[in-house]
Amino acid sequence: MDNKIPTIEKKFLLKDQLFNEQKVTKLAEAIKKVYPQFDKNTFIQTVIEKFPSLELTQRIKWIRECLKRFLPDDYREATTLLLKSLPPHKDTDKLDNDFGEFIYAPYSDFVAAYGCAQKDLSFSLQALKQLTTRFSAEDAIRYFINAFPKETMHELLKWSKDDDYHVRRLTSEGTRPRLPWSQKISTSIEEALPILDNLYADNSRFVTRSVANHLNDIAKVNPDLVLSVLKKWQESEKQQPKEMEYIINQSLRTLIKQGNKDAIRFLNFSTSPQVSISEFHIKKNPVTIGSALTFAFTMEAQQDEQLIVDYILYFQNKTGHGKNKKVFKLKKILIKKNQTMEIVRNQPMKHVSTRKLYPGEHKIELQINGNKVAEQTFLLHR
């Protein structure tokens, strides 16, 4: 008989990877080196003992509060110590995905919480400029944009030409109209355009991705402005063609999902493609929550066509009205005249953090170059 006790796999939690005793100890040891009076051991114990009850963003604020408690009372003195404790600025030539270490997020939060005042404005902005090279200060800078819009936007415009791509990216990311997980900003969408004008020709994908995401935010409220800006940038020929194509596609992704005809034409796709759809069906109906929706269809073209093929899922909500929907990208394809093409797609039907699934009738629509061309219903059950 096998008496071996089965092991229970511990659930992976991002908050525990980013904020844990090892990371806090690293922080405390660095502060101790520049501030010998720092009670390192008590700080570590105080911080981590509360971690089990805190989510990720709560841990950032808790570390910030503990820094306030264990550092000098004077804001500038405390912030100067935090800046001195930072590790060397590395990866200055890295061009993408260089967010830095999350454990330094409480430092920027410290500046936003305790230094967003007129008397400390210049000092605090310069502190964030340094901190963003270790971990993006995109959330913290928004406190200053709201409190001191003229002064902060003036400084960000200068930073958009900085030698460090972390700083340049901050000027776009921090001014995004709809930055995820961050407070809204009071400035108009037009006020950040001079900053974006300085950034779209950047050689860092880390920067240009932010620029494109910024324009995608604007597109949700002013599509015409985005198309006008992209046209101007494209005609300037300051950015490499492939990178300009990337910026355009990323900037227009929401408009394309919405079927915006002007955006589709801007990408040189026909808004009336000569394509017929047949044999659109759900392969297994009903679908069980936790499995996958498998659907298939056949396309035939009457002439050569460039196609943007998406599909839209309409989800039941808890009241049973099925009003929630999400557009999914399927593919961009070139189909030749008289060519037939069968497409099969598996769509996972699982609960995710942003959507809970409910049993009942659901609907799927095919969308080609912004046109809804076919639909099917299916049942989802537990």
N, C-alpha and C positions, 0 to 999 in steps of 0.2 A: 504493500500500500504506500502510495506517495504521500508523505506527511508534509511536504514542502508548502509553506505558507505563501499564497499568491501575493505578488507585489502589486500595490496600487499606484498607478502612474499619476503623478501630481499634475494638476491642470496648469498649463502654461499661462501666465499672466504677464502682459507687457509691463504693467506698473512695477512688478517685482524685478523684472530685468533692468528697468531704467533707474529705479530707486530702491536700493537695498543697503544692507550694512556695509558691504565692501565699497560701494560708491560714496556713501556718506563718510566713511573713514578716510577715503582718498581726499575728499573735500576738507575734512577737519585737519588732516595732517598738513595740507598745503597752507591753510590759514595759520596754523600753529607756527610754521616756519617764519612767517612775516609778523606774527603777533604773539610773542611768547606767553603773554598773560592769558591766552585763550584756553578755556577749560575743555580741552579736546574730548576727554572721556565722558564727561557729563553731557556734553553737546551730543555726542554720538548716541548715548543711551536715551536721552530725551527725545531725539528725533525718531529713532527706530521703534521705540516702544509703542508709538501711536500708529505706525504704518499699517498694521492689520485692519484697522477700521477706516482707512483713507483710500480713496480712489486716486488716479494718477494726478489730476490737476489739484486735488486737495493736498497731495504730498508736496507739490511745488510751493503752495502757500504756507504749509506747515514748516517747511525748511526755512522759508523766508522769515517767518515769525520767530523761529529759533535763532536765526542769525541776528535778528534785531535784539534778542534777549542776551546773547553772549558776546556781541561786539560792542565797541564804545557807543555811548548814547548819541554822539555827534554824527549826523548823517554823512557828512563829507569824509570825516575820518574813517568811519566804518566802510564806506564805499571804496575809498582809496586802498584799504587793506584787502578788500575783495579783489580789486584789480591787480594788486601786487601778487596775490596768491594764484593768479591764473597760470596755467601751463604755457609753455612757449607756443607761439602762433605757427602752426604747421599747415601743410597741404595748401600753400598759397598758390600753387599751380594746378590744383585739382579743379576740373571744370564743371563737375556735376555732382549732385546728391551729397553735398558736404554740409549737412545740417549741424555737425558738431556733436558734442556730448550733452545729452538731456539733463544731466546732473547740474549743469550750469544755468538752467532755466530759472531757478530761484534767485540768481544774482540780478538778472534783468527785472524780475518781479520786485525785488528789493528796491531797485531804483525807481520803478513806477509807483510803488506804494509810499515811499518815504521821501522821494526827491522831486516829485512833480509839483514844484512851487516856483514862483517867479524868481526868488532869490537864488535858487539852485539850478535854474533852467539850463544855462550854458554848460555848467559842470555835469549835469545829469545826461544831457544829450551826448557829450563827449564820452561819458562812461558807457552809454549804450553802443556807441560806435565801436568801442573796444570789445565790449561783451559779445556783440553780434558775430565776431570772428571766431568765437568759441562755441556759441549756440545762438541761433537766430533770435534777435530781439524784436521780431515782427509784432508780437502781441503787446509788449511793453511800450513800443513807440506810439501806439495808438492812444494811450493815455495823454501823451504830450500833444498829439495832433488835436485832440478834443479840447484840452485845456489851453493850449497856446498855438492855435492853428497857423497864424501868420509866421511866427518865428520858427516853428518846427518845419513847416513846408519849405521855407526859405533854406533851412539847413539841409533838408533832404534833397533839394534840387542840387546843392553843391556836392553832396555825397554821391549823387548819381554819376558823377565823373571821377569818383575815387579810384585809386589804383587797385584796391582790394575788392574782389568780386563779391565777397560776403557783404560788404557795405553797400555795393551797388544793388545787389539783390534786395536788401532790406528796404531800399527806397521804393521799390515796386511792391514787394510783398506787404509791407507795413501799411501801404495806402490803398490796398485792394478794397473795393466797396463791400465785398462779402467774404472776408477772410474767415475760414472755418474756425470755430471754437473761440472766436475773439469778439470783443465789443464792436458795435457799429461806430463809424466815424462821422463827424458832422460836416466834413468838407464835401463839396460837390465833386462829381466824377470828373468834371473838366479840369479841376485844379491839379490833378496828378498827371495830366497829359504831357506837360513839358518834361516831367521826369521820364515818362515812357519814351518820349522822343529821343532822349539821351541814351536809352538802354536797348532799343530794338536791334541795333547793329552790334551788340555785344558779342564777344567771342566765347562766352561761357554759356553752356546750356542751362546751368543752374540759374542764370539771370534771365535768359530768354524764355524759359519755361514759366517763370514768374510773370514776365510781361504778358505772355499769352493767357495765363490764368486770370490776370488782371483784366485784360480785354474781354475774356469770356464772362467775367462778372458784369462788366458794363453792358455786354450784349443782352443780358437779361432785362435791362431797362431801356436801352437805347441802341437798337441794332444798327440804325443808320449811321450813328457816330462811329461805331466800330468799323463798319465797311469803309467809311470815308478815311479813317486813320490808316487802315491796312492798305488801301489803294495808294495813299500818299507814300507810305513806307516802301511799298513794292516798286513804285515808280522812281524812288530815289536811288535804287540799286546799291545802297550802302551795305546791305546784308548779303551774305552768300545765298545764292538761289535755293539750295536745299534747306538751309536754315530758315529762310524766309517762308518757304513752303510749310515747314514745321510750325512756325508761329501762326500762319494763317489757319492751318487745319485745327490747331489747338484752340485758337481764339474763336473759331466759328462752330465748335463741336456742339454746343447747346442749341444754336440756331439751326444746325443741320438736323439734329434730333427733333426739333420742333417743326421741321418741314418748311423753314423760311425760304421762300423762293429766291429772294435777292442773294442770300448767302449761297444757295446752290448754284445760281448763275455765276457768282463771283469765283467759284471753284471750277468754272467751265464745264458744269454738268447740265444736261438738258432738264428742264422742269416738266417736260412731256415726253418721256422716253417711250419709244415704240417697242414695248415688251408685253408679252402676255403671260399670265400665271395660270397654271393648271395643277391638278392633283395635290392641292394643298390639304394636308390632313394631319391629325394627331395620331401617332403610331400606337399609343396605348392610352385608352381613356376609360375610366377615370385614372387620375394620377394621385399617387400617395405622397403626402407630405414627408419630406426627407429623401425622396427619390428624384427622378428627373422627368421633365416634360420633353418628349422627343417629337419633333415635328419635321415635316418634309414638304417640299414643293418643287415644281418644275418651271423654269423660265424659258421662253423662246423669244428671240429678237427678230423684228422685221427689218432692222438695219443695225449697223455697228453702233454700240452704245456703251458709254461709261456710266456705271451704276453705283449708287450708294444704297446698300440694302440694309435696312434696320428692321427690328420688330418691336412691337409695343405690347407689354403685358398689362392687363387690367386686373388688379387684385381685389378680392373681397376684403372689406374692412369688417370690424367686429359687429357693425350694425347690419351687415348683409347687403350693402348697396353697391359694392364693387366699384367704388369711385377712384381708388388709388391706382396710379399707373406709373410704369417706368419704361423708358426707351432703351433698348439694348442695341449696340452696334453688332452687325453681322459681318459684312465685308464690303470692300470696294472692289469692283471687278470690271473687266472689259469683256463684253460679250459680242461676238461677231454676228453678222446677218445670217438668219436661218439656223443659228446655233441653238441647241437646247442644252440646258444645264440643270441638273438635279442638285438640290441643296438639302442637307440634313443637319439639324442642330439639336443638341441636348442642352436643355436649360435646367440647372439644378433648382429644385423647389424646396429649399430649406429655410428655416428661420435664420435671419441675420440680425445684427445689432440694430439696424435701422428699419427692419420690417418684420413683423410677425405675420405668419400665414394663417388664414382662417378657411375652414372647409366651405365648399359651395361652388357655384358656377363662376368660372373665370373666362376671360377672353384674350385671344392673341390676334394682333393685326400685323400684316406685312406692310412695310413702308419703303417705297423705292423712289429715290430722288425727291423726297418730301411728299409723295402721293401715297395715300392709303389705298392699297390695291386688292386686298383680300383679308378675310377674317375667319376665325374658327372659335368655337367655345369648347370648354372642357371642364370636367368636374374635378375638384381637388378634395380629397378626403384624408382622414387620419389613418 
